[in-house]
């Protein structure tokens, strides 16, 4: 019992080990990576019900009534003090906002109060362009003047070709590249030009895109959007209740009623709202192949689990990857 209790305390307060199931963080993290997530940096969030206590929840899940009520919180959200605050660029594990029973991992690109905008695939935070991490990937259009020769060239470099020749008249190929690989491609005599492949939000795009609104159209043209900060006030008008809809509904529990004369809350007129907690904007390093904040919104502080620090080892269908053992996550 003492050993089990010690292990539970480690998982709740110190660290956990997670597996990477998808390529949304390539090439920073790849499928099959086993990573350590440090909970001490940002402070461990305490369990909010017995069902959230590792291993002990197995006893509760034997009860059918407990399974039916596994979304019920018994205790209020509490977080112990951490060593430091979450910073831009941190790789973070958190509970997936649309389904808190799932764990997601992304890079934090914007902090509470920051203004986020994506224009033609370029990320801007507070109007400043943000360079991609060295290991991050984006999709590029590559115009070769000889398809067959270029295909052999791409294969020799193990480059990831993500799109086919769509139509015979198309002169480009779509490749998922790091900035280093882009540099190599541009120097090749087989290539005429290289440009970021921008999703324009139309139905012809083969990636998921947003509905067309006044403030975002697709994953490559998004915002501007101000990330909510604790104590920040916004006017309750035609735009903001829609822009912050999931935040206000799911985490702030603010349900204003729209009327002809404005908005009412419990029968009283309401003109502004002040946020009760901090939120963070997350994006995957594999920018064109990531389900992230551009699609489902910001992450509230209460869903943050911890900072991804080290790849312990990496396996999977391609075998054990010795070069990833004890690799620091940058």
Secondary structure as the mmCIF struct_conf table of DSSP 4:
data_model
#
loop_
_struct_conf.conf_type_id
_struct_conf.id
_struct_conf.beg_label_comp_id
_struct_conf.beg_label_asym_id
_struct_conf.beg_label_seq_id
_struct_conf.end_label_comp_id
_struct_conf.end_label_asym_id
_struct_conf.end_label_seq_id
HELX_RH_AL_P HELX_RH_AL_P1 UNK A 2 UNK A 13
TURN_TY1_P TURN_TY1_P1 UNK A 14 UNK A 14
STRN STRN1 UNK A 15 UNK A 19
BEND BEND1 UNK A 22 UNK A 23
TURN_TY1_P TURN_TY1_P2 UNK A 24 UNK A 28
BEND BEND2 UNK A 29 UNK A 29
TURN_TY1_P TURN_TY1_P3 UNK A 31 UNK A 32
STRN STRN2 UNK A 33 UNK A 38
BEND BEND3 UNK A 39 UNK A 39
TURN_TY1_P TURN_TY1_P4 UNK A 40 UNK A 42
HELX_LH_PP_P HELX_LH_PP_P1 UNK A 44 UNK A 44
STRN STRN3 UNK A 45 UNK A 45
HELX_LH_PP_P HELX_LH_PP_P2 UNK A 46 UNK A 47
BEND BEND4 UNK A 48 UNK A 49
HELX_RH_3T_P HELX_RH_3T_P1 UNK A 50 UNK A 52
BEND BEND5 UNK A 53 UNK A 53
TURN_TY1_P TURN_TY1_P5 UNK A 54 UNK A 56
HELX_RH_AL_P HELX_RH_AL_P2 UNK A 57 UNK A 60
TURN_TY1_P TURN_TY1_P6 UNK A 61 UNK A 62
BEND BEND6 UNK A 63 UNK A 63
HELX_RH_AL_P HELX_RH_AL_P3 UNK A 64 UNK A 68
TURN_TY1_P TURN_TY1_P7 UNK A 69 UNK A 71
BEND BEND7 UNK A 74 UNK A 75
STRN STRN4 UNK A 79 UNK A 79
BEND BEND8 UNK A 83 UNK A 84
TURN_TY1_P TURN_TY1_P8 UNK A 88 UNK A 89
STRN STRN5 UNK A 91 UNK A 95
TURN_TY1_P TURN_TY1_P9 UNK A 97 UNK A 98
TURN_TY1_P TURN_TY1_P10 UNK A 100 UNK A 101
BEND BEND9 UNK A 102 UNK A 102
STRN STRN6 UNK A 103 UNK A 110
TURN_TY1_P TURN_TY1_P11 UNK A 112 UNK A 113
STRN STRN7 UNK A 115 UNK A 119
TURN_TY1_P TURN_TY1_P12 UNK A 120 UNK A 121
STRN STRN8 UNK A 122 UNK A 125
TURN_TY1_P TURN_TY1_P13 UNK A 126 UNK A 127
STRN STRN9 UNK A 128 UNK A 129
HELX_LH_PP_P HELX_LH_PP_P3 UNK A 131 UNK A 133
TURN_TY1_P TURN_TY1_P14 UNK A 134 UNK A 135
STRN STRN10 UNK A 137 UNK A 137
STRN STRN11 UNK A 138 UNK A 144
BEND BEND10 UNK A 145 UNK A 145
HELX_RH_AL_P HELX_RH_AL_P4 UNK A 147 UNK A 156
TURN_TY1_P TURN_TY1_P15 UNK A 157 UNK A 158
STRN STRN12 UNK A 160 UNK A 163
BEND BEND11 UNK A 167 UNK A 167
TURN_TY1_P TURN_TY1_P16 UNK A 168 UNK A 169
STRN STRN13 UNK A 173 UNK A 177
HELX_RH_AL_P HELX_RH_AL_P5 UNK A 179 UNK A 187
TURN_TY1_P TURN_TY1_P17 UNK A 189 UNK A 190
STRN STRN14 UNK A 191 UNK A 196
BEND BEND12 UNK A 201 UNK A 202
TURN_TY1_P TURN_TY1_P18 UNK A 203 UNK A 204
BEND BEND13 UNK A 206 UNK A 207
BEND BEND14 UNK A 214 UNK A 215
STRN STRN15 UNK A 216 UNK A 218
TURN_TY1_P TURN_TY1_P19 UNK A 219 UNK A 220
STRN STRN16 UNK A 221 UNK A 226
HELX_LH_PP_P HELX_LH_PP_P4 UNK A 227 UNK A 228
TURN_TY1_P TURN_TY1_P20 UNK A 230 UNK A 231
STRN STRN17 UNK A 233 UNK A 235
BEND BEND15 UNK A 237 UNK A 237
TURN_TY1_P TURN_TY1_P21 UNK A 238 UNK A 239
HELX_RH_AL_P HELX_RH_AL_P6 UNK A 240 UNK A 243
TURN_TY1_P TURN_TY1_P22 UNK A 244 UNK A 244
HELX_RH_AL_P HELX_RH_AL_P7 UNK A 245 UNK A 246
HELX_RH_PI_P HELX_RH_PI_P1 UNK A 247 UNK A 251
BEND BEND16 UNK A 252 UNK A 252
HELX_LH_PP_P HELX_LH_PP_P5 UNK A 256 UNK A 256
STRN STRN18 UNK A 257 UNK A 259
TURN_TY1_P TURN_TY1_P23 UNK A 260 UNK A 261
STRN STRN19 UNK A 262 UNK A 265
TURN_TY1_P TURN_TY1_P24 UNK A 266 UNK A 267
STRN STRN20 UNK A 268 UNK A 269
STRN STRN21 UNK A 272 UNK A 274
BEND BEND17 UNK A 276 UNK A 277
STRN STRN22 UNK A 279 UNK A 283
BEND BEND18 UNK A 285 UNK A 285
STRN STRN23 UNK A 286 UNK A 286
TURN_TY1_P TURN_TY1_P25 UNK A 287 UNK A 288
BEND BEND19 UNK A 289 UNK A 289
HELX_RH_AL_P HELX_RH_AL_P8 UNK A 293 UNK A 296
STRN STRN24 UNK A 299 UNK A 300
HELX_RH_3T_P HELX_RH_3T_P2 UNK A 301 UNK A 303
STRN STRN25 UNK A 304 UNK A 314
BEND BEND20 UNK A 316 UNK A 316
TURN_TY1_P TURN_TY1_P26 UNK A 317 UNK A 318
HELX_RH_3T_P HELX_RH_3T_P3 UNK A 322 UNK A 324
TURN_TY1_P TURN_TY1_P27 UNK A 325 UNK A 326
STRN STRN26 UNK A 327 UNK A 328
#
